[in-house]
Amino acid sequence: MTQEFFQARDNSNLSFRWLPADNTEFTLICLHGSTFSSQWYLMFGRIVHSHGISVCLPDWRGHGKSEGKPGDLDYSDQLQDDLSDLIKHLNKRGVNHFVLGGHSAGSLVALKYIHLYGTDSIAGFFAIAPPLTQSEETRKYDIPVSGLEYFVRYNRKRHYTRPVAGKDQQNLPKLSLWKYWVALIFPRLRKLSVLRFPPVGSVAGNQGRVLDCTFNLLSAYSVKRYSDLFASLDIPCHFLVGEKDEVIDTHVLHTIMSWYVSPSIESKLTELPRATHMSAISASAKPISGWLESLLALPVGVES
């Protein structure tokens, strides 16, 4: 495994961890989730790599070893443009086919990339615990404005309620609604920090994390019209979610897949026993490796 860099279109040097394999021209790109970096995905990458496929683990700009302001972007689609530049960089190294996806917010960055750039060189898509929390219909927990949001949309009182996040869900981020709406109305203020992730565990465990998120960065992985993005998938896809995920329920993801992913597309949903939103990273490595062996017709059990 090596830590390498490529130059984005704005001349920023962005980093990625590279685990090459010799026996396949396909590369799996896995995008990390909010606040983290590729460092937290090394075990996942090594397990997948042991099945004979090259693995690329990029750092978002401003995260890990990548240049950029932590927790911010210059514009909302910049992560997707960075991903396009990374793919072009790997093309020059002879990699022409990719399996693209990510964990948590990283999976939505990848999904929006497919919506914007298409799938000419993408052989498959995977999403580990995609957090579809920007749409009222797909939230696992109610937030203070859930009832108001429903009333504004439908001009009637909501006839159902969901639980509010309890003590076990205190790791969920907090959105500053007034900052969000100010940034939405006034584009010049979209570098305002609107989302705050709480620290988790020890100080050492939070070292290197980016806990504040601006409107621009949040927009890079916010999925409100999720129906359009899921409908844009025209390649095989694999969704994975932990049985104890704090953000999304398996049945919600299954419903979205059933309604919006075309039945002509080979799609798969795996529930990971006992896994939470974060433990799903390592728990998903073996199911994804098996899926890849089938998808790419790789010899089973090949060691790199």
ZAMIDO-682626 format. One line per 8 residues: their letters; for each residue x, y, z of C-alpha. Coordinates in steps of 0.05 Angstrom, whole numbers, plus 32768, in hexadecimal, padded with zeros to 4 digits. Layout:
// ZAMIDO-682626
a> X/Y/Z; ...
This chain:
// ZAMIDO-682626
mtqeffqa> 8000/8000/8000; 801A/8045/7FED; 8002/808C/7FFB; 8001/80B2/7FB9; 7FE9/80F4/7F9D; 7FC8/810F/7F5F; 7FBC/8156/7F47; 7F74/816E/7F44
rdnsnlsf> 7F5C/81A0/7F0F; 7F67/81DA/7F40; 7FAF/81C2/7F4A; 7FA1/81A8/7F90; 7FC9/816A/7FA4; 7F98/8135/7FBB; 7FAD/80F3/7FDB; 7F97/80AB/7FD4
rwlpadnt> 7FAE/8068/7FF0; 7FBF/8037/7FB9; 7FBD/7FEC/7FC0; 7FCD/7FD0/7F7A; 7FC1/7F8A/7F62; 7FE3/7F6B/7F26; 7FAD/7F3D/7F0B; 7F74/7F6C/7EFB
eftliclh> 7F6A/7FAE/7ED6; 7F30/7FC0/7F03; 7F38/7FEE/7F3F; 7F08/7FF8/7F79; 7F02/8040/7F90; 7EE5/8048/7FD6; 7ED5/808E/7FEF; 7ED7/8099/803A
gstfssqw> 7E9F/80B8/8063; 7E97/80FC/8083; 7ECC/8113/80B4; 7EFA/80D8/80A5; 7F32/80C8/8074; 7F4D/808B/804F; 7F74/8077/808D; 7F34/805A/80AC
ylmfgriv> 7F28/802D/8070; 7F6A/8008/806C; 7F4E/7FC7/8088; 7F15/7FC9/8056; 7F46/7FD7/801D; 7F76/7FA0/8031; 7F3F/7F6C/8034; 7F25/7F7E/7FEF
hshgisvc> 7F6C/7F82/7FD4; 7F79/7F3B/7FEE; 7F46/7F22/7FBB; 7F71/7F3A/7F82; 7F56/7F7F/7F71; 7F78/7FC2/7F73; 7F5C/7FF2/7FA7; 7F5F/803E/7FA8
lpdwrghg> 7F4C/8063/7FE8; 7F4A/80AF/7FDB; 7F4A/80E6/800F; 7F16/811C/8003; 7F36/8161/7FF9; 7F42/817F/803E; 7F44/813A/805D; 7F7D/810A/806C
ksegkpgd> 7FBB/811E/8044; 7F95/8144/800E; 7F9D/818F/8006; 7F61/81BC/8011; 7F3B/81DD/8049; 7F22/81A8/807A; 7ED6/81A1/8077; 7ECD/81D0/803B
ldysdqlq> 7EC9/81D1/7FEF; 7ECC/8209/7FBC; 7E8A/81F0/7F9D; 7E59/81B8/7FAA; 7E70/8188/7F72; 7EBA/818E/7F80; 7EC1/8148/7F9E; 7EA2/812B/7F60
ddlsdlik> 7ED3/8153/7F34; 7F0C/813B/7F60; 7EF5/80F3/7F56; 7EF4/80FE/7F0B; 7F3C/8118/7F0E; 7F51/80DC/7F37; 7F33/80AC/7F04; 7F58/80D0/7ECC
hlnkrgvn> 7F98/80CA/7EF5; 7F8D/807F/7EFC; 7F7C/807A/7EB2; 7FC2/8091/7EA2; 7FDC/8057/7ECC; 7FB6/8025/7EA2; 7F77/801E/7ECD; 7F3A/8024/7EA0
hfvlgghs> 7F03/8002/7EC8; 7EEB/8012/7F0E; 7EBB/7FFB/7F44; 7EA6/803A/7F68; 7E86/8046/7FAB; 7E92/8059/7FF3; 7E7B/8058/803A; 7E47/8087/8058
agslvalk> 7E4C/80CC/8038; 7E83/80B1/800A; 7E50/8083/7FE9; 7E25/80C0/7FD9; 7E60/80E6/7FBC; 7E6A/80AA/7F8E; 7E20/80A6/7F7D; 7E1F/80F0/7F6A
yihlygtd> 7E5E/80E5/7F40; 7E39/80B0/7F18; 7DFE/80DF/7F0F; 7E2C/8116/7EF6; 7E61/80F0/7ECF; 7E3F/80AF/7EBA; 7E5B/8068/7EBC; 7E86/8061/7E7E
siagffai> 7EC0/8044/7EA6; 7E99/802D/7EE3; 7E8A/7FE3/7EE7; 7E65/7FE3/7F29; 7E4D/800F/7F63; 7E4B/8000/7FAD; 7E30/8026/7FE9; 7E40/8015/8031
appltqse> 7E0D/8034/8061; 7DF7/806E/8034; 7DDB/80A5/8061; 7D9C/80BC/803E; 7D8D/80EF/8075; 7D81/812D/804B; 7D3C/8115/8037; 7D04/8111/806A
etrkydip> 7CEA/80CF/804E; 7D2B/80A9/805A; 7D41/80C3/809E; 7D45/808F/80D5; 7D37/80C1/810C; 7D0C/80FF/8111; 7D2E/8142/8117; 7D0E/8181/8136
vsgleyfv> 7CF4/819B/80F3; 7CDA/8158/80D7; 7C91/816A/80E3; 7C9A/81B1/80C7; 7CBD/8196/8089; 7C83/8166/807C; 7C50/819D/8086; 7C74/81CD/8056
rynrkrhy> 7C78/8197/8021; 7C31/817B/8026; 7C09/81B1/804A; 7BF0/8180/807E; 7C05/8165/80C1; 7C2F/8127/80C2; 7C0A/80E9/80DB; 7C47/80C3/80F2
trpvagkd> 7C85/80CD/811D; 7CC8/80AB/8122; 7CF5/80A6/815F; 7D25/80DF/816E; 7D6E/80CA/8172; 7D7E/80B1/81B8; 7DBE/80AA/81DF; 7DD7/8072/81B3
qqnlpkls> 7DD2/80A0/8177; 7DF6/80DC/8194; 7E2E/80D3/8161; 7E00/80EE/812B; 7E14/8133/810F; 7DEE/8172/8122; 7DD5/81A0/80EB; 7DD0/81EB/80F8
lwkywval> 7D8F/81FA/80D3; 7D95/8246/80D4; 7DDC/8243/80B7; 7DC5/8210/8083; 7D8B/823C/806B; 7DB6/827B/806B; 7DEA/8257/8040; 7DB4/823C/8012
ifprlrkl> 7D97/8281/8006; 7DD9/82A6/8001; 7E0C/8280/7FD6; 7E46/82AB/7FEE; 7E3C/828D/8034; 7E41/8244/801F; 7E84/823D/8041; 7E5F/8243/8084
svlrfppv> 7E66/8206/80B0; 7E20/81E9/80B4; 7E2C/81A2/80CE; 7E52/818C/810C; 7E67/8145/811B; 7E73/8136/8165; 7EB5/8117/817A; 7EB1/80CC/8188
gsvagnqg> 7ED9/80A7/81BD; 7F1F/80BB/81CF; 7F45/80F8/81B7; 7F74/80CA/8191; 7F39/80AA/816E; 7F24/80EE/8152; 7F69/8103/813B; 7F68/8117/80F2
rvldctfn> 7F1C/8119/80EE; 7EF9/8156/80CF; 7EBD/8164/80FC; 7EA1/81A3/80DB; 7E80/81A4/8097; 7E6E/81E0/806C; 7E30/81E7/8041; 7E5A/81D9/8003
llsaysvk> 7E76/8198/801E; 7E32/8181/8037; 7E16/818E/7FF2; 7E4A/815F/7FD4; 7E27/8124/7FF4; 7DE1/813D/8004; 7DAD/8112/7FE1; 7D67/8130/7FE0
rysdlfas> 7D50/8117/7F9C; 7D6B/80D2/7FAA; 7D39/80B5/7F79; 7D5E/80D7/7F3F; 7DA2/80BF/7F56; 7D8D/8077/7F62; 7D69/8076/7F1F; 7DA9/808D/7EFC
ldipchfl> 7DCC/804C/7F0F; 7DD6/8022/7ED0; 7E0C/7FF2/7EEB; 7E0B/7FBA/7F1E; 7E06/7FD4/7F65; 7E0E/7FB9/7FAB; 7DF2/7FDC/7FE9; 7E07/7FC8/802F
vgekdevi> 7DEB/7FDF/8071; 7DF7/7FC9/80B9; 7DC0/7FA7/80E1; 7DCB/7FDC/8117; 7DDA/8018/80EB; 7DCB/8059/810E; 7DBA/807F/80CF; 7D91/8055/809F
dthvlhti> 7D65/8017/80A4; 7D6F/7FDC/8076; 7D25/7FDB/8062; 7D28/8025/804D; 7D63/8017/8020; 7D40/7FDA/8004; 7D02/8003/7FF4; 7D2B/8038/7FD0
mswyvsps> 7D50/8004/7FA8; 7D0E/7FE2/7F95; 7CEE/8022/7F7E; 7D27/8048/7F5C; 7D5E/8018/7F46; 7D49/7FFC/7F03; 7D34/7FB2/7F06; 7D60/7FA7/7EC9
ieskltel> 7D9E/7FB8/7EF4; 7DBE/7F82/7F1D; 7DB8/7F9C/7F64; 7DC5/7F7D/7FA8; 7DB8/7F91/7FF0; 7DDF/7F72/802A; 7DCD/7F7C/8073; 7E0B/7F75/809E
prathmsa> 7DFB/7F51/80E0; 7E06/7F7A/811F; 7E2C/7FAF/80F8; 7E24/7FF9/8108; 7E2F/8034/80DA; 7E7A/8033/80E6; 7E87/7FE8/80F1; 7E66/7FDD/80AD
isasakpi> 7EA7/7FF4/808C; 7ECF/7FB5/809E; 7E91/7F89/809F; 7E82/7F99/8056; 7EC7/7F87/803C; 7EBA/7F3C/8033; 7E74/7F44/8014; 7E8F/7F78/7FE3
sgwlesll> 7ECA/7F4B/7FD2; 7E9B/7F12/7FC2; 7E6F/7F40/7F98; 7EAD/7F58/7F73; 7EC4/7F11/7F64; 7E81/7F04/7F43; 7E7C/7F48/7F22; 7EC2/7F48/7F04
alpvgves> 7EC8/7EFC/7EFB; 7F06/7EFB/7F27; 7F21/7EB7/7F3E; 7F07/7EA9/7F84; 7F3B/7EAE/7FBB; 7F72/7ECD/7F91; 7FA6/7EEE/7FBE; 7FCD/7F2A/7FA4
